[in-house]
Amino acid sequence: MSTSTVGHDADIVDQHPEHPTIQTIARDYITKLRGGDLGSLPAVLGLVVLFLVFTALRPERFPSQFNVANLTNQAAAIIVLSMGLVFVLLLGEIDLSAGYIGGTAAAVTGVVMTEHNWPWIPSLLACLATGAVIGGVIGLLVARLGIPSFVVSLAFFLGLQGVLLVVVGEGGTIAYRNEVILSLNNDPMPVWLGWLMAVAGLAAFAVLSWLSDARRRKTGLEVQSVLQWALKTAALVILVLAVVAYLSMERSPNPTLKSIKGVPLVVAIIVGLLVLLTYVLNRTQWGRHIYAVGGNAEAARRAGINVLRVKLTCFVMTGTLAAFAGLLIASRNNSVSTSTGGGTFLLFGVGAAVIGGTSLFGGKGKVSSAIIGGLVIAVIANGMGLLRQSTGNVYMITGLVLLVAASVDAISRRRASASGRA
C-alpha cells in the first residue's frame, strides 16, 4: 500500500466521526476542555490527588475499609444538602437557611417519634414535609415578591435557629430511638444486597444508555460513538465493582464480637437520589426549564416558561432535600441538638456543589457534582483529622480548595464565552 493511500485512508477515518478511534476521542475531549467546558474534571482530579496524598501519608489508616466506609457516612449529609442546593444554584439563587431547615426538620422528626411515638414512615414524611413547607415559603417570597434570595434566606437562617432552640431547648437534645432511622447513616447493607444492587444498577445503566443513544441516533441528534459508550460503561463497571468488593471485606476492629462488612446503606440512598434527580433535570420538562431560567430568566419568560413557578418549586426541592440531610446528621449522631444543621454545614454544602462544578452564576451544574464535591470536602476533613491537624488548618485548606474551584469556574466561563460555547 502506498503512502498516499495510507494518508487517504486516514482522511476517511477523520471524516467519519461515527467510527472514531481512541485518539480522535481524546483529541475531541481536549478541544472541549480548551474551549472552557471543564465539567467536573477539576474536582475529580482533585479528589484523586487528595486520596493519593493521604494514602501516602497514612497508609495504614486512611485507605482502610473501615475508614473508607466511615468517610462515606461522614460525607452523606453534606452530599444530600448539596444536591438540594444545586437546584437553586442553577437558577443563580442561594438558600442560606438550608442548613437550619435540616436541623428544624430533624427536630420535628425527633418530637413526633419520641414524644408522640410515631412510626418511622410518618416521621420521615413529617421531616420532608417540614422542609418542603419552609422551602415553599422562601420560594414564594423570592418569586412572588421579588425579594433577593440572599435576604430572604438570611432571615430564615436567623429565624430557624430560634425555632430549633425553642423545639429542642437551649443546650438540650432529642434522642433518636427508632432503629430504621438510626440505620440510615450508620449500618451497612448485607453483602449480597450490595452486590445485587451494583450488578443490577450497572446492567440498567448500560442498557438504558445504549437505548437512549440509539433513539437519538435515529432522529439525527448528536450522540456519543459506540466506542465512547463502551469506554464509559467499562470504566464505571470497574470502579463500582472494585468499591463494592473492597467494602464487602471485613472491617470490624474486633470481628469476633461484631462483624461489619458490606456497602453502607446511605450509599444506596445517595445513588438512588442521584438517579432520580438526574432524570428529573435531564429528562423532564421541568428540568429543562430550570436550566433555561438559570441561563437567562427573561428569555425563558418570553419563551413561555413560568419563571415564578420554576423558582418556587426549586426552593421546595432544596428545602425537602435539606430536611433529609438534617435527618442523616441526626441519624449519624443518634440525636438532634441545637447545633444540628449549624456551624459549617451550609458552607460545606454550597462549597461541595461549587467544587463539583456547579456554577454560582446559574445555568450550569449537575447533581453528580454534589457527590464529587462532597467527597472532596469529606476527604480533606477525614485525612487531616488522621494527620492530627487542627480544625483551623482544615478550614483553611477547604477554603483554599473552594477558592480554586470558583476561580476555575470563572476562567472556564470566560474561555467558553470566547470560544462561542457559552
C-alpha positions, 0 to 999 in steps of 0.5 A, spaced: 500 500 500 502 506 498 503 512 502 498 516 499 493 511 500 495 510 507 494 518 508 487 517 504 485 512 508 486 516 514 482 522 511 476 517 511 477 515 518 477 523 520 471 524 516 467 519 519 466 521 526 461 515 527 467 510 527 472 514 531 478 511 534 481 512 541 485 518 539 480 522 535 476 521 542 481 524 546 483 529 541 475 531 541 475 531 549 481 536 549 478 541 544 472 541 549 476 542 555 480 548 551 474 551 549 472 552 557 467 546 558 471 543 564 465 539 567 467 536 573 474 534 571 477 539 576 474 536 582 475 529 580 482 530 579 482 533 585 479 528 589 484 523 586 490 527 588 487 528 595 486 520 596 493 519 593 496 524 598 493 521 604 494 514 602 501 516 602 501 519 608 497 514 612 497 508 609 495 504 614 489 508 616 486 512 611 485 507 605 482 502 610 475 499 609 473 501 615 475 508 614 473 508 607 466 506 609 466 511 615 468 517 610 462 515 606 457 516 612 461 522 614 460 525 607 452 523 606 449 529 609 453 534 606 452 530 599 444 530 600 444 538 602 448 539 596 444 536 591 438 540 594 442 546 593 444 545 586 437 546 584 437 553 586 444 554 584 442 553 577 437 558 577 443 563 580 439 563 587 442 561 594 438 558 600 442 560 606 437 557 611 438 550 608 442 548 613 437 550 619 431 547 615 435 540 616 436 541 623 428 544 624 426 538 620 430 533 624 427 536 630 420 535 628 422 528 626 425 527 633 418 530 637 413 526 633 417 519 634 419 520 641 414 524 644 408 522 640 411 515 638 410 515 631 412 510 626 418 511 622 414 512 615 410 518 618 416 521 621 420 521 615 414 524 611 413 529 617 421 531 616 420 532 608 414 535 609 417 540 614 422 542 609 418 542 603 413 547 607 419 552 609 422 551 602 415 553 599 415 559 603 422 562 601 420 560 594 414 564 594 417 570 597 423 570 592 418 569 586 412 572 588 415 578 591 421 579 588 425 579 594 433 577 593 434 570 595 440 572 599 435 576 604 430 572 604 434 566 606 438 570 611 432 571 615 430 564 615 437 562 617 436 567 623 429 565 624 430 557 624 435 557 629 430 560 634 425 555 632 430 549 633 432 552 640 425 553 642 423 545 639 429 542 642 431 547 648 437 551 649 443 546 650 438 540 650 437 534 645 432 529 642 434 522 642 433 518 636 430 511 638 427 508 632 432 503 629 430 504 621 432 511 622 438 510 626 440 505 620 440 510 615 447 513 616 450 508 620 449 500 618 451 497 612 447 493 607 448 485 607 453 483 602 449 480 597 444 486 597 450 490 595 452 486 590 445 485 587 444 492 587 451 494 583 450 488 578 443 490 577 444 498 577 450 497 572 446 492 567 440 498 567 445 503 566 448 500 560 442 498 557 438 504 558 444 508 555 445 504 549 437 505 548 437 512 549 443 513 544 440 509 539 433 513 539 437 519 538 441 516 533 435 515 529 432 522 529 439 525 527 441 528 534 448 528 536 450 522 540 456 519 543 460 513 538 459 506 540 466 506 542 465 512 547 459 508 550 463 502 551 469 506 554 464 509 559 460 503 561 467 499 562 470 504 566 464 505 571 463 497 571 470 497 574 470 502 579 463 500 582 465 493 582 472 494 585 468 499 591 463 494 592 468 488 593 473 492 597 467 494 602 464 487 602 471 485 606 471 485 613 472 491 617 470 490 624 476 492 629 474 486 633 470 481 628 469 476 633 464 480 637 461 484 631 462 483 624 461 489 619 462 488 612 458 490 606 456 497 602 453 502 607 446 503 606 446 511 605 450 509 599 444 506 596 440 512 598 445 517 595 445 513 588 438 512 588 437 520 589 442 521 584 438 517 579 432 520 580 434 527 580 438 526 574 432 524 570 428 529 573 433 535 570 435 531 564 429 528 562 423 532 564 420 538 562 421 541 568 428 540 568 429 543 562 426 549 564 430 550 570 436 550 566 433 555 561 431 560 567 438 559 570 441 561 563 437 567 562 430 568 566 427 573 561 428 569 555 425 563 558 419 568 560 418 570 553 419 563 551 413 561 555 416 558 561 413 560 568 419 563 571 415 564 578 413 557 578 420 554 576 423 558 582 418 556 587 418 549 586 426 549 586 426 552 593 421 546 595 426 541 592 432 544 596 428 545 602 425 537 602 432 535 600 435 539 606 430 536 611 433 529 609 440 531 610 438 534 617 435 527 618 442 523 616 446 528 621 441 526 626 441 519 624 449 519 624 449 522 631 443 518 634 440 525 636 438 532 634 441 538 638 441 545 637 447 545 633 444 540 628 444 543 621 449 549 624 456 551 624 459 549 617 454 545 614 451 550 609 458 552 607 460 545 606 454 544 602 454 550 597 462 549 597 461 541 595 456 543 589 461 549 587 467 544 587 463 539 583 462 544 578 456 547 579 456 554 577 454 560 582 452 564 576 446 559 574 445 555 568 450 550 569 451 544 574 449 537 575 447 533 581 453 528 580 457 534 582 454 534 589 457 527 590 464 529 587 464 535 591 462 532 597 467 527 597 472 532 596 470 536 602 469 529 606 476 527 604 480 533 606 476 533 613 477 525 614 485 525 612 487 531 616 483 529 622 488 522 621 494 527 620 492 530 627 491 537 624 487 542 627 480 544 625 483 551 623 488 548 618 482 544 615 478 550 614 483 553 611 485 548 606 477 547 604 477 554 603 483 554 599 480 548 595 473 552 594 477 558 592 480 554 586 474 551 584 470 558 583 476 561 580 476 555 575 469 556 574 470 563 572 476 562 567 472 556 564 466 561 563 470 566 560 474 561 555 467 558 553 464 565 552 470 566 547 470 560 544 462 561 542 460 555 547 457 559 552 
